[in-house]
Amino acid sequence: MGTTKHLVRLQFEVNGPAVEGEWTSAATARDRYTEWVGLYSKNPDVVIRLIEETDDRQRVLKTWTAQGEVDGPAS
């Protein structure tokens, strides 16, 4: 099994360009996800995702949009 990375991806519009942070610590990534939701939650177009990546395979753990937070990818 390969190295696992923890990512937080911020998009200011759906399918728009992204700003992304990467950490080896899941706790640090979760903290940053929470921080970004707090900072950008007033913008109705923002999408924020908490992602786990192992061997170049990504799994979305949480997604926040103006409609709220869901586990996994937004539908």
N, C-alpha and C positions, 0 to 999 in steps of 0.2 A: 504494500500500500504506500502511496506517495505522501508528500507533504500536504497538509491541509492549510489553506489560507482562509481568512475571514474577511469579507469585503462589505463595505457599505457604499451603495451607489445612489447618487442624488441626481435627479433630472428635473429641470425647471419646466418641462412639458413632456407629456407622454411621447415616447419614441424620439425625444430630443437628445442632444448631446449630454453626456454624463460627466460628473465629477465623481471620482472614486477614491476611497481609502482602502488600504490593505494592511491587515495585522495577522500575526501568528496567534494572538490571544483572542479567543472567542469573547471573553469578558470585555476586553477593550473595544472590540467591534460593536458589541451590544450597547456599551456606554455611548459610543459615538453615534450609533443609530438613534438612540434616545435623545441625545443632544441635538442632532440635526432635525429630528421631528419637532422638537421644541423651538428651534430657530426658524424653521421654514413652514410651520403648519398654517400660517396666515395666508400663504399663497395657494389658491385653489388648484393650480396646475401642477404643483410639485408631486413627484413620485420618489419615494425613498425605499430602498430594498436592503435587507440584511441577507447576505449570501454566504454560503459555505462552498469552497472550491477544493476538490481533491482530484488529482490526476487530470486537470483541465476539464473536469465535469462540475458544473455549477448547480447548486440546489438553493432555491430561494426559501429562506426560513420565515421571513416576515416582509410584508409590503405595507407601506403607509401611503394613503392618498387622502384628499379632502373628504372622501366618503368614510374614512376610518381606516383602522388597521386590520389586516387579515393575516392568518398564518399561511405561508406559502405565497405563490404568485397571485397577483390581483386577477380577478376574472373579467 
